Amino acid sequence: MVKTAVKYNIEFIREKALRLVQEGRIQRNQPIYVLCKYIPYRDWLNVELELEKHEFLFRDCIIDLLSCENWSEG
């Protein structure tokens, strides 16, 4: 059985970050680097390259990554 690699594009990373924020596992004001706790080590280089490609730094806040987050009134 061959495992297929997960493609870590910017949308996948944003969705992962949003899900973690909604679950309360990370906060919007934390640096993007906290995502490394939730992404397998072997895949982190791919995530790092994708973030750099879109001009994100590890010290940038999660909220910067979620800049297009939709808000709804409850």
BELHU-V284230 format. One record per run of one state. SS is the DSSP state (H for helix, E for strand, C for the rest). FROM is the first residue (numbers start at 1). TO is the last residue. If there is no record, write none. Layout:
ss = (SS,SS)
from = (FROM,FROM)
to = (TO,TO)
This chain:
ss = (C,H,C,E,H,C,H,C,E,H,C)
from = (1,10,23,31,32,38,41,54,61,62,66)
to = (9,22,30,31,37,40,53,60,61,65,74)
